[in-house]
Amino acid sequence: MQTPGTPPPPRDPVDEQPPQEAPDLADTVRQLGQSGRAGLAAANDAAKALRILVSADISLARSAFGRTLAFTGVAIAFGASAWLLLMATVTAVLHEELGWSWGLSLGICAAVSLVATAIGGWMGMRYFEHTRLQATRRQLARLGIGELSGFMPTPGSSASAEAAAEVVTEKSENGEGPPKKGLGIDVTPP
């Protein structure tokens, strides 16, 4: 409904185009093949880039590990010499200022050093337990992988892998001996 004197609405150019023919089946298959090859090429490029990244990252980690060891050695050497000098100073102060005998002064410093050594060793052993990858080993065992797989519940089971691991650990601690695998080799408790 137009009023007199108003221009007609613009026509949509899509309506004026003739209908296009459906693409040929051979063209469609050819385009699909090209798309598949392009996808495979992209996946291949991504895999190459990932391999290059991983190898570069491992090379960097290897280099950093060597330098870390070197600087850790330097820190240990200077830390040990500083501790020895500190204990010598404390021994001298105890002898000179407080009038303690040399034997008592040295004994007190030695006792402090032994206590620090014991605490450090105990903490080191506590943290060393984390290197056993206990949670990962339990989950791999539930999937049937690893030396604990015969002692763990199946993946669909509602039983706890941690509880099963505790049973294995308790048996080995109670003198029943650790369970055996393959050729009679002890299973490392989780």
C-alpha positions in Angstrom: 0.0 0.0 0.0 1.7 3.0 -1.2 0.5 6.5 -1.0 0.7 8.6 -4.1 4.0 10.4 -4.4 6.2 8.0 -2.4 8.8 6.0 -4.2 8.4 2.2 -4.3 10.5 0.3 -1.8 13.8 -1.0 -3.1 13.8 -4.5 -4.5 16.0 -7.2 -3.0 18.7 -8.2 -5.5 18.6 -11.8 -4.3 14.9 -12.0 -5.5 15.9 -10.9 -9.0 18.8 -13.5 -9.5 17.9 -16.6 -11.4 17.9 -19.8 -9.3 21.4 -21.4 -9.2 21.9 -25.0 -10.2 22.9 -27.6 -7.6 26.6 -28.3 -7.7 27.7 -31.4 -9.5 28.4 -34.5 -7.3 31.9 -34.8 -8.7 32.6 -31.1 -7.7 31.3 -31.7 -4.2 33.4 -34.8 -3.8 36.5 -32.9 -5.1 35.9 -30.0 -2.7 35.4 -32.5 0.2 38.7 -34.2 -0.7 40.5 -30.9 -0.8 39.0 -29.9 2.6 40.1 -33.3 4.0 43.7 -32.9 2.7 43.8 -29.3 4.0 42.7 -30.6 7.4 45.3 -33.3 7.4 48.0 -30.9 6.4 47.0 -28.6 9.2 47.1 -31.4 11.7 50.5 -32.5 10.4 51.8 -28.9 10.7 50.4 -28.7 14.3 52.1 -32.1 15.2 55.4 -30.9 13.8 55.1 -27.6 15.7 54.3 -29.5 18.9 57.3 -31.9 18.4 59.6 -28.9 17.8 58.2 -27.2 20.9 58.6 -30.3 23.1 62.2 -31.0 21.9 63.1 -27.3 22.5 61.5 -27.4 25.9 63.4 -30.6 26.8 66.6 -29.1 25.6 66.0 -26.0 27.7 65.1 -28.1 30.8 68.3 -30.2 30.3 70.4 -27.1 30.2 68.7 -25.6 33.1 69.0 -28.8 35.1 72.8 -28.7 34.7 73.1 -25.1 35.7 70.8 -25.7 38.6 73.1 -28.5 39.9 76.1 -26.3 39.5 74.6 -23.4 41.4 73.2 -25.7 44.0 76.7 -27.1 44.5 78.1 -23.5 44.9 75.3 -22.7 47.4 76.0 -25.8 49.4 79.7 -25.1 49.6 79.3 -21.5 50.7 76.4 -22.4 53.1 78.5 -25.1 54.7 81.5 -22.9 55.1 79.3 -20.1 56.5 77.8 -22.6 59.0 81.3 -23.7 60.1 82.5 -20.2 60.5 79.3 -19.3 62.5 79.8 -22.3 64.8 83.5 -21.4 65.3 82.4 -17.9 66.2 79.8 -19.1 68.6 82.3 -21.5 70.2 84.8 -18.7 70.6 82.2 -16.4 72.2 81.0 -19.1 74.5 84.6 -19.8 75.6 85.8 -16.2 75.9 82.7 -14.2 77.0 80.9 -16.8 79.1 84.0 -18.6 80.4 82.8 -22.1 79.2 85.4 -24.7 78.5 86.4 -25.5 74.9 84.8 -28.9 75.2 81.5 -27.6 76.4 81.4 -24.9 73.8 82.2 -27.3 71.0 79.7 -29.8 72.3 76.8 -27.2 72.4 77.6 -26.2 68.8 77.8 -29.9 67.7 74.4 -30.6 69.4 72.8 -27.7 67.6 74.2 -28.9 64.3 73.0 -32.5 64.9 69.5 -31.3 65.7 69.4 -29.2 62.5 70.7 -32.2 60.6 68.0 -34.5 62.0 65.2 -32.1 61.3 66.5 -31.5 57.8 66.8 -35.3 57.1 63.3 -36.0 58.5 61.7 -33.2 56.4 63.6 -34.5 53.3 62.3 -38.0 53.8 58.8 -36.7 54.3 58.9 -34.8 51.0 60.6 -37.7 49.3 57.4 -39.7 49.6 55.8 -37.3 47.0 58.2 -38.7 44.4 56.5 -42.1 44.4 53.5 -40.7 42.4 51.1 -42.5 44.7 47.8 -41.1 43.3 48.9 -41.6 39.7 50.0 -45.2 40.4 46.6 -45.9 42.0 44.7 -44.6 39.1 46.8 -46.4 36.5 46.3 -49.6 38.6 42.6 -49.1 38.4 42.9 -49.0 34.6 44.9 -52.3 34.7 48.3 -50.7 34.2 51.3 -51.2 36.4 52.4 -53.5 39.2 49.5 -52.7 41.5 46.8 -53.5 38.9 46.1 -57.0 40.4 45.4 -55.4 43.9 43.2 -52.5 42.9 39.4 -52.4 42.3 38.2 -52.2 38.7 37.4 -48.8 37.1 33.6 -49.2 37.5 33.8 -50.3 41.1 32.7 -48.0 43.9 35.6 -49.2 46.0 38.3 -46.7 46.8 41.7 -47.2 45.2 43.2 -45.4 48.2 41.7 -48.0 50.6 43.0 -50.9 48.5 46.4 -49.3 48.4 46.3 -49.0 52.2 45.6 -52.7 52.5 48.6 -53.5 50.4 50.8 -51.1 52.5 49.5 -52.6 55.8 50.2 -56.1 54.7 53.8 -55.2 53.9 54.2 -53.3 57.2 52.7 -56.1 59.3 55.4 -58.5 58.4 53.3 -60.5 55.9 55.7 -59.2 53.3 54.9 -57.1 50.3 52.8 -58.7 47.6 54.8 -60.3 44.7 54.6 -59.6 41.0 55.8 -61.5 38.0 59.0 -63.3 38.9 58.6 -63.0 42.7 59.7 -59.4 42.8 58.2 -57.3 45.6 55.5 -54.8 44.6 56.4 -51.3 45.8 53.7 -50.2 48.1 51.8 -47.2 46.9 
